[in-house]
Amino acid sequence: MQHRAYVPAHASRSRWGRALAILGAAAAVVLTASMLPLIGRDRSDATILRPVADHPGAVTSLPEPSAPAPASSSAKPKRAAPKRTAKAPAKPVKQQVKAATDDGWRLVWADEFSAAELDRSKWNLRNGEGRDIDKGCNVSSSANTFVSGGKLTLRALRRSATCSSQTRQFTQSYLDTIGRHTWTYGRFEMRARSPNKPGSSKGLWPAFWLRPADGGNGEIDVTELPGGDDWYAKSTAAIFYDYSPVKQDTRIALPGGGYPGDGFHTYATEWTADSLTWFIDGEKVWTRDRSTTPFFDKVFLKPYDIRLNFQVGGWLGDPDASTAFPADFVVDYVRVYQR
């Protein structure tokens, strides 16, 4: 027997009434299904309905206090803090040239050797010259004279070379400013490191000096730095009238201790119309004037040029088997000041 569904007496038995009843039942099923995911859900991702304080009858959805809400997948990832790295130590910078000194000297000429090669507008570099006062051959080879790292190197080598119709066993370097630059009076300053050390420098002789532009009598040796065990530890300051020799000279220990080959040292001579005064590392070490030097007015009142050279052998002895080659006379700068 087939049973018909019970329909309340007040409901319409028309086709439209039945349709409305069916729609109502369907809506109830959908509402019930939408609530099923909340039943039995783990508290770790459930939401709790709480009253809103300002509206007692309303509710809002808040995260469970015991578990933070999961991060949104669209949130930008935090950037890692950049790693701090220690700064590399600054490279030493060459001391700036003073345009004037505190005692009135004004810079008029200088070579800081900052170019890639020797500045030939400032210097002559002798070549193929053999002199009777030493045992080396002056050559213009880049093996003997070169600029690098802001410094000039004059290098002596145990190497055979022919010069002045002679074959010699050493090559050496000789620079001058003849025909390019001359000065009457001034402060002539060089900072350099001698090649000479105990036990290995016999016969090595670098120097920084001046000669008259007219080629006549006179010489001012700002410093001579001969090698050998009897000589390497001091600087020689000297003046000449001629090479008979009529001269005055002195051997000077470095004021701060040490010796010229242990590092860079500064050598200077201040030449005025009345005196000559020598300095090593800023300390005054010797003075000549009319009271000490009868020939002062005869030779020190005219223009001079600069000589910068490294000779091998000569008056103070020749190299022997103990002499170390190559030997480098390294010059940081040459500066000329005037008042």
LINBEL-V523463 format. One line per field, one symbol per residue. psi: psi as a letter, one per 30 degrees, with the letter a starting at -180 (. if undefined). burial: b if it has 16 or more other ideal C-beta (glycine too) atoms within 10 Angstrom, else e. A space follows every 10 residues. Layout:
BEGIN
psi: ???
burial: ???
END
This chain:
BEGIN
psi: kkkkkkklff kkgleeeeee eeeeeeeeee eeeffeffjg kkffgllkkl kkefifflll jlkkefjkkk kkffkkkkkk kkkkkkkkkk kkkkkkkkfl lfggkkkfkl jfhflflkjf ffkkjkkgkk lffaglkklg kfffjlkkhg lkkjkkkikk lkkhgkklgk klkjklgkfe klkjllkjkk klkkfklkfg gkgkilljlk lkffgalkkj jekkilalff ffflkkklkk eahfkjlklk kklkeglalf gfaklkkkkj jafflkkkkk hfkkfkkkaf ffjfgefffg hlkllkkjlj lklaegllla ffkkklkkjk kelkkkll.
burial: eeeeeeeeee eeeeeeeeee eeeeeeeeee eeeeeeeeee eeeeeeeeee eeeeeeeeee eeeeeeeeee eeeeeeeeee eeeeeeeeee eeeeeeeeee eeeebebebe bbbeeeebee eebebbeeeb beebbbbbbb beebbbbeee bbbbbbbebe bebeeeebbb bbbbbbbeee bbbebbbbbb bbbbbbbeeb bbbbbbbbbb bbbeeebbbb bbbbbbbbee bbbbbbbbbb beeeeeebee ebebeeeebb beeebbbbbb beeebbbbbb eeeebbebee eebebbeebb eeebbbbbbb bbbbebbebe eebbbebebb bbbbbbbee
END
